[in-house]
Amino acid sequence: MQILFNKKGTPLMMDSTSFFGETTGRPSDYEEQKRKVLAPYSLSKVKTVIYQGLKIMSWGDNNKFPQTAAATISSTSVLNTGLKFLRTLTVGQGIYPCRVTGYDAKGNEILEPVNDPQVQRMVSSRMVRRYLEKASRDYFKFGCAAVELLPNSAGKIVGLNPLNALFYRFSLPDAYGSCKCLISGDWPDKPGRYDKNPKLLDVLMEYDPELHADWLTLKGKMKQPVVYALRDSWSNNDYYSEPVWLPAYILGWVEIAHLVPRFLQKAYKNQITWKWHVQIPYSYWDKKFPEQDFESVEARQKAIQKSMDDIERNLCGTENAEKPLFTHYAVNEANGKIEEEWKITALDNKYKGGENLVTSAAANSEILFALLVNPNVFGAGMPGGTYAGNQGGSNIREAFLVNIANAWIDRQNLLDPVKIYLKSHGYDDVELRFRNTVLTTLDSGAGTQKTLS
């Protein structure tokens, strides 16, 4: 008899001259083994919050990553602008329904427009535009976005409702890699304090969400909203993906971008800004304002103060630039020394501050590099040094085209829920492409050119 064992010593199949046999049934640890195959990473160290017996995975330290990240982004100008640029570039000028009818000699798609009015209304609707705008916002800000697929009573998807990343968390996945999404205004705190009725929805499985949606529809279970999660998989965190700008934050470039303007503010507020040192001899005041000419000390002080104000107004300001100053002095006949002479000395300002602007520009460049955004797109190339670059139109156009090429995978991720939406209405052969406005050179005869990608 020959017996085939698995690596744990369990007989799987037996073969002899008199019979053939195999092991049937399900092992007691079947679900756990399936989890190891479909989700082979360890989730044992993930911090969780227990809600009605369900383990909800914490998102970052103290379950506050979206809130902390949003505050960091909103207070860092270049990071905020860079992320909005990525969102705007990725969404482009909207989406275009079409069919791929073939390829040309260069491998470019030959596209045929879909002229069905219903399809055009669906893809150009405010609902789809709102979904693309908000889902791409969270996708780039936090590395993760989610959209609620809203079915009607017949099981058709009739709505795409993007969820705000500040107010949802995912549960631990099951053996198939599927999980739940708990939506509550109480996050990052445990739901129930203010939000008494948080929403708990199924999340389509990561492996094939479209197949999962089809299965729910065929089984007649697409009666309740489900969640489609969009993730940037680069970080290897399959449930709470990390945003691409996080390394720039960890390495301290974001903090430097904060520190430089704060330092400059304090420097400008606290530095001594005196330009001139004017020394006036006591004898000048004795002759100009004799004590006996005034009824009181206060009256003499006011007269001297008024005279000083008049002198300052006469010397300062743009209208008095390069204006001459006439002073008089006397010579002591006894010793031949000059007396009553005004001495005016220019003060040297030791604080220059230029080196801080170089540091700030370097921090801005590093943050944009982390976002895969060429600083030249913003005209941020530095005139000299490590980050020197040509800020001409060609550099801006090339950087913009590179960004469009790199946006392909993110655009496909964003389009998947829209394709499920179209497929639910019977349009399973419709492809979607993004419109782009590409800058061209003046010698091409046009300032811009429309493309599809």
NORDAUR-V568688 format. One record per backbone hydrogen bond with DSSP energy under -1.0 kcal/mol. CO is the residue of the C=O (numbers start at 0). NH is the residue of the N-H. E is the energy in kcal/mol with one decimal. If there is no record, write none. Layout:
co:CO nh:NH e:E
co:CO nh:NH e:E
//
This chain:
co:1 nh:14 e:-2.6
co:3 nh:11 e:-3.5
co:3 nh:12 e:-1.3
co:5 nh:8 e:-2.1
co:9 nh:5 e:-2.1
co:11 nh:22 e:-2.3
co:12 nh:3 e:-3.3
co:13 nh:20 e:-2.6
co:14 nh:1 e:-3.1
co:18 nh:15 e:-2.0
co:20 nh:13 e:-3.0
co:26 nh:29 e:-1.6
co:28 nh:32 e:-2.6
co:29 nh:33 e:-2.5
co:30 nh:34 e:-2.1
co:31 nh:35 e:-1.7
co:32 nh:36 e:-1.4
co:33 nh:37 e:-2.8
co:34 nh:38 e:-3.0
co:42 nh:45 e:-1.1
co:46 nh:57 e:-3.0
co:48 nh:55 e:-2.9
co:50 nh:53 e:-2.1
co:53 nh:50 e:-2.7
co:54 nh:171 e:-2.2
co:55 nh:48 e:-2.9
co:58 nh:64 e:-2.6
co:59 nh:62 e:-2.0
co:60 nh:63 e:-1.8
co:63 nh:67 e:-3.0
co:64 nh:68 e:-3.3
co:65 nh:69 e:-2.5
co:66 nh:70 e:-1.9
co:67 nh:71 e:-2.2
co:68 nh:72 e:-2.7
co:69 nh:73 e:-2.4
co:70 nh:74 e:-1.0
co:72 nh:75 e:-1.4
co:75 nh:79 e:-2.8
co:76 nh:80 e:-2.6
co:77 nh:81 e:-2.6
co:78 nh:82 e:-2.3
co:79 nh:83 e:-2.0
co:80 nh:84 e:-2.3
co:81 nh:85 e:-2.1
co:82 nh:86 e:-2.4
co:83 nh:87 e:-2.8
co:84 nh:88 e:-2.9
co:85 nh:89 e:-2.6
co:86 nh:90 e:-2.2
co:87 nh:91 e:-1.7
co:90 nh:93 e:-1.6
co:93 nh:434 e:-2.7
co:95 nh:432 e:-1.8
co:96 nh:113 e:-1.8
co:97 nh:430 e:-3.3
co:98 nh:111 e:-2.9
co:101 nh:109 e:-3.1
co:103 nh:106 e:-1.8
co:107 nh:103 e:-2.5
co:109 nh:100 e:-2.6
co:111 nh:98 e:-2.2
co:115 nh:119 e:-2.2
co:116 nh:120 e:-2.4
co:117 nh:121 e:-2.3
co:118 nh:122 e:-2.5
co:119 nh:123 e:-1.6
co:124 nh:128 e:-2.2
co:125 nh:129 e:-3.3
co:126 nh:130 e:-2.1
co:127 nh:131 e:-2.8
co:128 nh:132 e:-2.3
co:129 nh:133 e:-2.5
co:130 nh:134 e:-2.8
co:131 nh:135 e:-1.7
co:132 nh:136 e:-1.3
co:133 nh:137 e:-1.9
co:134 nh:138 e:-2.3
co:135 nh:139 e:-2.1
co:136 nh:140 e:-2.4
co:137 nh:141 e:-2.8
co:142 nh:231 e:-2.1
co:144 nh:229 e:-3.2
co:145 nh:162 e:-2.7
co:146 nh:227 e:-2.9
co:147 nh:160 e:-2.6
co:148 nh:225 e:-1.5
co:149 nh:157 e:-3.1
co:149 nh:158 e:-1.2
co:151 nh:154 e:-1.8
co:155 nh:151 e:-2.2
co:158 nh:149 e:-2.7
co:160 nh:147 e:-3.0
co:163 nh:166 e:-2.3
co:166 nh:183 e:-2.0
co:168 nh:181 e:-2.9
co:169 nh:56 e:-2.6
co:173 nh:176 e:-1.9
co:177 nh:173 e:-3.2
co:178 nh:202 e:-2.4
co:179 nh:170 e:-2.3
co:180 nh:200 e:-2.6
co:181 nh:168 e:-1.5
co:182 nh:198 e:-2.2
co:185 nh:188 e:-2.0
co:193 nh:195 e:-1.1
co:198 nh:182 e:-3.4
co:200 nh:180 e:-3.0
co:201 nh:226 e:-2.9
co:207 nh:211 e:-2.1
co:208 nh:212 e:-2.4
co:209 nh:213 e:-2.3
co:210 nh:214 e:-2.5
co:211 nh:215 e:-2.3
co:212 nh:216 e:-2.1
co:213 nh:217 e:-2.7
co:214 nh:218 e:-2.2
co:215 nh:220 e:-2.9
co:216 nh:219 e:-1.2
co:220 nh:222 e:-2.1
co:225 nh:148 e:-3.3
co:226 nh:203 e:-2.7
co:227 nh:146 e:-2.3
co:229 nh:144 e:-3.0
co:232 nh:235 e:-1.7
co:242 nh:245 e:-1.4
co:244 nh:248 e:-1.2
co:245 nh:249 e:-2.7
co:246 nh:250 e:-2.7
co:247 nh:252 e:-1.6
co:247 nh:253 e:-1.2
co:251 nh:255 e:-2.2
co:252 nh:256 e:-2.2
co:253 nh:257 e:-1.1
co:254 nh:258 e:-2.7
co:255 nh:259 e:-2.3
co:257 nh:261 e:-1.5
co:258 nh:262 e:-3.1
co:259 nh:263 e:-2.7
co:260 nh:264 e:-2.3
co:261 nh:265 e:-2.1
co:262 nh:266 e:-2.7
co:263 nh:267 e:-2.7
co:264 nh:268 e:-2.0
co:265 nh:269 e:-2.7
co:266 nh:270 e:-2.2
co:274 nh:346 e:-2.9
co:276 nh:344 e:-2.6
co:278 nh:342 e:-2.2
co:280 nh:283 e:-1.1
co:281 nh:285 e:-1.5
co:282 nh:286 e:-1.8
co:283 nh:287 e:-2.7
co:284 nh:288 e:-2.9
co:289 nh:292 e:-1.4
co:290 nh:293 e:-1.7
co:295 nh:299 e:-1.6
co:296 nh:300 e:-2.5
co:297 nh:301 e:-2.2
co:298 nh:302 e:-1.7
co:299 nh:303 e:-2.4
co:300 nh:304 e:-2.7
co:301 nh:305 e:-2.4
co:302 nh:306 e:-2.1
co:303 nh:307 e:-2.4
co:304 nh:308 e:-2.3
co:305 nh:309 e:-2.2
co:306 nh:310 e:-2.1
co:307 nh:311 e:-2.5
co:308 nh:312 e:-2.6
co:309 nh:313 e:-1.8
co:310 nh:314 e:-1.2
co:311 nh:315 e:-2.6
co:316 nh:319 e:-1.1
co:317 nh:320 e:-1.5
co:319 nh:322 e:-1.9
co:329 nh:338 e:-4.2
co:331 nh:335 e:-2.6
co:336 nh:331 e:-3.2
co:338 nh:329 e:-2.7
co:342 nh:278 e:-3.1
co:344 nh:276 e:-2.8
co:352 nh:356 e:-1.0
co:353 nh:357 e:-1.4
co:354 nh:358 e:-1.8
co:355 nh:359 e:-2.4
co:356 nh:360 e:-2.3
co:357 nh:361 e:-2.1
co:358 nh:362 e:-2.3
co:359 nh:363 e:-2.5
co:360 nh:364 e:-2.3
co:361 nh:365 e:-2.5
co:362 nh:366 e:-2.2
co:363 nh:367 e:-2.2
co:364 nh:368 e:-2.6
co:365 nh:369 e:-2.0
co:366 nh:370 e:-1.1
co:367 nh:372 e:-2.9
co:368 nh:371 e:-1.7
co:373 nh:376 e:-2.2
co:374 nh:377 e:-1.3
co:374 nh:379 e:-2.6
co:375 nh:378 e:-1.5
co:381 nh:388 e:-1.5
co:384 nh:387 e:-1.6
co:386 nh:381 e:-1.5
co:391 nh:395 e:-1.7
co:392 nh:396 e:-2.6
co:393 nh:397 e:-2.7
co:394 nh:398 e:-2.5
co:395 nh:399 e:-2.2
co:396 nh:400 e:-2.3
co:397 nh:401 e:-2.3
co:398 nh:402 e:-2.1
co:399 nh:403 e:-2.0
co:400 nh:404 e:-2.3
co:401 nh:405 e:-2.4
co:404 nh:407 e:-1.2
co:406 nh:410 e:-2.5
co:407 nh:411 e:-2.2
co:408 nh:412 e:-2.0
co:409 nh:413 e:-2.0
co:410 nh:414 e:-1.8
co:411 nh:415 e:-1.4
co:414 nh:418 e:-2.3
co:415 nh:419 e:-2.0
co:416 nh:420 e:-2.0
co:417 nh:421 e:-2.4
co:418 nh:422 e:-2.9
co:419 nh:423 e:-2.1
co:421 nh:424 e:-1.2
co:421 nh:426 e:-2.3
co:422 nh:425 e:-1.9
co:430 nh:97 e:-2.7
co:432 nh:95 e:-3.0
co:433 nh:452 e:-2.6
co:434 nh:92 e:-2.3
co:435 nh:450 e:-2.4
co:437 nh:448 e:-1.7
co:440 nh:443 e:-1.4
co:441 nh:444 e:-1.6
co:446 nh:439 e:-1.7
co:448 nh:437 e:-3.0
co:450 nh:435 e:-2.6
//
